[in-house]
Amino acid sequence: MASFVKRSQIKREVDDEMHRTRT
C-alpha cells in the first residue's frame, strides 16, 4: 500500500515537471 502511494506521488511529480517543461 505504502509503495503504491509513493509511486503515485512520484508519478504526479513527474507529470508536473513534464507540464512545466512543455510550456
C-alpha positions as CSV (number, residue, x, y, z in Angstrom):
1,M,0.0,0.0,0.0
2,A,2.7,2.5,1.0
3,S,4.7,1.7,-2.1
4,F,1.6,2.3,-4.2
5,V,1.1,5.7,-2.6
6,K,4.7,6.6,-3.1
7,R,4.6,5.5,-6.7
8,S,1.5,7.6,-7.4
9,Q,3.2,10.6,-5.7
10,I,6.3,10.2,-7.8
11,K,4.2,9.9,-11.0
12,R,2.4,13.1,-10.0
13,E,5.7,14.9,-9.5
14,V,6.9,13.7,-12.9
15,D,3.8,14.8,-14.6
16,D,4.1,18.2,-13.0
17,E,7.6,18.5,-14.2
18,M,6.7,17.4,-17.7
19,H,3.9,20.0,-17.9
20,R,6.3,22.7,-16.6
21,T,9.0,21.9,-19.2
22,R,6.4,21.6,-22.0
23,T,5.2,25.2,-21.6
